[in-house]
């Protein structure tokens, strides 16, 4: 069974809009459309998206008309306690999330809790043995990657930028890594 994880690309950052409602920027849309135009990811995948706008838009482009399921368990790390943070503050928060996965910093969801819900969602999604593509966010995608790869939660495992993909295969109950995070252009 094949697992493909896709993080949404660039978004329009608007401090006056709730983060889950942010949408793809023109650049993010173009990058996703270019990936889809190359025939990626192919057909036959069960496509599951986080319910945030940016993830649904990414999934919709890649699905090319195929159905997209929504699963709230694949939502990004809950950061409603702070809402929008300027870039430097957001990066410091993300560093703290990965550095202290058992703790909540400034009210953000703990990394271990976000990872646990992602792992539970994955277990349900692979139960029927179908190939699956999960479309969501870099932070929770990294937490899932850490689980699947058997690595400790660490910021060093994170994607280099938005709009990345990693893949693994499940065989005989064991995950086998196909590749780590790659930007859309290198898939």
N, C-alpha and C positions, 0 to 999 in steps of 0.2 A: 504494500500500500504506500502510495506517495503522498507526502505532506509538503505543501508549498505555503510559505508564509510571506505576505506582501505588506509592507508598510506604505501608507499613503505618502505621496510626494508633497511638494510645497503647497502652502495654503495662504489665504488672505488673512493676515493677523489683524484683528480688529478688537481693541480693548473694550469697545462698547457692545460686543456680541459675545454671548456665552461660548466658551471654548468648544463644546460639542457641536455647536452650530456653524463653526468656521467651515468654509468651502475651499475647494481647490483653487489655486491661483491659475492664471493663464499658463505659466511655466509648468506647474504641476499637471495640469490637464494635457498640455502638449507632450510632456514626457510619458504620461500614461498612454495616450493615444499612439505615440510612436512605438511603444512596447507592444500594444495590441495589434498594430499594423504589421508587425513582424510575425504574427500568428501565435504569439505567446499569450496564454499558457497552453494553448491547444484545447481540444474538446474532451469531454468525459469527466471533468472534475466537478465535484460538489463544491459550490462556491458559497462561503459563509462570511458575512461581513459584520463588523462592529456597527452598531446603530448610529454612530456619529456621522454627520453629513459628509465630511471629507473621506471617510472610509467607504461609505455607500457610493459616493461618486466614483472613487477609484475602482471599486468592485463592479459597478455598472459598466464602466468602459471596458474592463478586462473580460467581463462576461459575454460581451458582444451578443446580447439578446437572450442568453441562457438565464435561467432563474437564479436569483441571489437570495439566500436565506439570511435572516438577521439573528444574531445571538448576543444578547446584552452582556453575557459573561465575558465576551471578548473586547469589551469597552476599554478605553485607555485608563491608565492609573487615575483614580478619583482624586482630583485636585480642586474640588469645589470649595474647599476651605480657604484657598487663596484666590481662586479664579485666575484671571490673566496676571502674569508677571512679566515685566520687561525681560528681554533675552538673557542678560547676565544673571538676574535673580532666578530665572527659570532654570538655567544651567546649574547654578549652585544647588537648587532644590533637587534636581535630577541626580547630581553627584551625591547628595546626602541620601537619597532614596536607595541608590545602589550600594553606598558605603555602609549603611546601617539598615539592612533589609528587615530586621525584626522591630524597627522603631518607626513611628510616624513622626515626620518633621513638619511643623506648621500645619498639622491636620491632614496632610496628604495620606492616602491609603498606604499601608505598609507594603513593601515589595513582596514579602512572603505571602500576603493575602491576595494580591493581584496575581502572583504566580499560581497560587492554589486554584483560583477560579479559572485561569487559562488552562491549566492541566486538566481540571474537571471537564471543561468544555471540549478539549481535545479528546479525552477518553470517550465521551459520548459520540463525538463526530466520527471517530474511527471504528466504532463498534460494528458498523455494517460492512466494513472492509473496502469501502469505496475510496478512491483517491479524493483528497480534499485540498482546497485552497482557502486559507484564512486570510482575510484582508482587514487590516487594522492599523495599529500604531507601533512606533518603534520601541517605546518603553516596555509595553506588555509583550511585544514580539521578542524582545531580548530576554525577558524573564522566561518565556516559553522556550526559547533557544537554549538557555542555560539548563533548563530541566531536560530537554531532549538530548542535549550533548553531554549531560552529566557533569557540567561545569558549575562552579560556584557563581552565585549572583555577583556580577561585577560590571562596572561601567565600561571596562575594556572590551566587553563582549558586545557592546552596543553598535548600532549601524553608524556609518560615517556621515550620513545625511538622510533626509527623508526620501522615500522612493527607492527602497531596497527590497531584496528578496533573499530568503534562505530556503533550503530544501533538505528533506530527510526522507528515508524510507523505513517502514516498519516491516520487519520480517522475523518470524518466529518469536514474536513478543519483544523484540529488541529494536531500538532505533539505530539506524545507520545514517550517518551524515553524508549528504550529497555535496553540499557546499555551504559555507558560511555566508554572511551578508554580502550581497553584490548589488551595486547600483543597477537601476533599470537598464542602463545603456550597456552593461556587461553581461546581461542574462542571455 
